[in-house]
């Protein structure tokens, strides 16, 4: 009911009420006052208050004793009292010369309790609920919390969870709020169907979307949760996928899920209209800016005539042109692509129209929804600040940066009118998500320098204290190893886009005849040069100690046979390396990383290349200069069959300087990233005087590999299994070892080659790979290992 705007006769008192935003209702009654007559009271009597002081309530009123008032004053006074959020009911009555204010205070929440919950802990549910201990109680807020808790269960795949709420009266106007939860069963996704797709198969499109069919591993991966917002995100992912591959007319006709209540399983169906595939026809730049002819900007254009149409290339061109023009002083320049489709020959002509845009400035950036991430972590991803020229291209790039951080469930950037016509307000709405991880995994590896069973546990926080910092502690080991490491990274060192961090580690290894212990750390800096190119600098310090097994203790001077008798039968170069430890290695390293990979978790196109130069000798015992490089090129051979080809090439060279030259443990050793089908350290120079022709490593290596990866037939795509066939070639040669009693052989440049097949599994614990490789070109002293199994590193 709404409050009356005037007074009725003295014979009848009328109830005045209003439905306000705050829960509750109020009644205002005023008697014995005519419509045209103002009222006056001599005192104000406050009743019903328990915690709120009576004088505080009087202070909120616009009515004062001895002063005339009207219904407008009554309405305003009641609104003020409701606006405090302290009262569930308010009534105002005039009784003679006294104004009686009757209030009912909201109850105070003593505790918020959750019952029946196991899958979501109390702490998480407490963050979801808005009713808090020592806060005021509201029935409407309790109902809202019930829905919020139900939505929280829906987000973890429990759509049939039920939530009810009740209160426990504790007296003294205090209550406990109890949410009773029946978590129900976990909903699953039985099938994901694609309708209307011809250019790309169901498997390929399943790779694009984040919603996956339920498998035995879904309880760990949590990728089979049906959610409307995830479905909308999948629609956008499909659109971008098709738009970047020539299908400019692509549409998602519908995307929905049907729940079978009997089995509690969803069937998700995407219906698409692919349209025709287009290529670029004429591409030009039309500039209206003074002294900036369009043809001079053509080198900035990524779209080329004859290339397959790509929306990403157009976006990248707009960004390039916008940034280039801003650097020339045209801060408000606006780049607008205009496309002209030719439906007959399936081409699109593109003209990049450049005009002087309206002079609009950013009045302020308003951050909303971040309950954990600090404002400045979000603001620093924007290349614009308050007072800068408004640039839509830079705003969209900031949005993509925020999404890539992995700190938020959703990111939305919108604009609102500012205080002036040339001002806009940037409104950034985000929803924080959990960024902490605890993982423990076990496995078995057959290759590398530590074969056998492996176990590792780690604690990782990607948004430490909401500051955007990365911290990780890990501990683990294998049959003959132990390792501990602490890493920390500040992505914006000194407020600039420079990543700074450190690593501290302790590692032990047991080899056939000796053990090693390494304690060290590094301080590193990373600086982006372009969107795809970055540089890395580091200072590294470590202490390496080697110790022979008891059975391998070398002879001492005076012993019979010294120094020619070797009780271990191992290379004297290794014996010398062990005897002269511990070593201190102090080095600086500089690297370049070039990355255009489309998806680091599931690459289909792009290049990942890195080169590192390390110089040791700034103190310590090691003195060398080492250079390594590796590059991998990914290309989709068949979109429909989801066949991806990759070519990898790499090389390295190390040279000693100073009086001592290289230490044996500084030289390169072969591994399965260099060539498969051979043991770790199983190729290259060796000591023919040792019993087992011990391989000593080499000073130079080159390697190359070609591979094709494809889905496993019949196996569901959601299991993350892919097969591969490959061919490897490598050479490891050169030696800087000159130790008495060592006869270095095989130091010439001899190539090895192998062919094989592999199985790649994107497991919850990281990528795991099994390979079977057969050497087809090898040397007599090489050590073969055809089967390998272990954790895989793509880059």
PyMOL commands that set and color helices and strands:
alter all, ss='L'
color gray80, all
select helices_A, chain A and resi 54-60+71-83+122-128+139-154+202-208+218-221+228-243+294-300+311-327+375-379+392-405+493-495+550-552+572-579+664-666+717-719
alter helices_A, ss='H'
color red, helices_A
select strands_A, chain A and resi 25-30+43-47+87-95+98-105+108-115+162-171+174-182+188-195+251-260+265-273+279-287+333-342+347-356+361-368+408-417+423-432+436-445+452-464+469-478+481-490+498-510+514-528+533-548+583-595+606-620+624-638+643-656+686-687+700-711+721-733+744-745+752-763+766-777+787-791
alter strands_A, ss='S'
color yellow, strands_A
deselect
rebuild
show_as cartoon
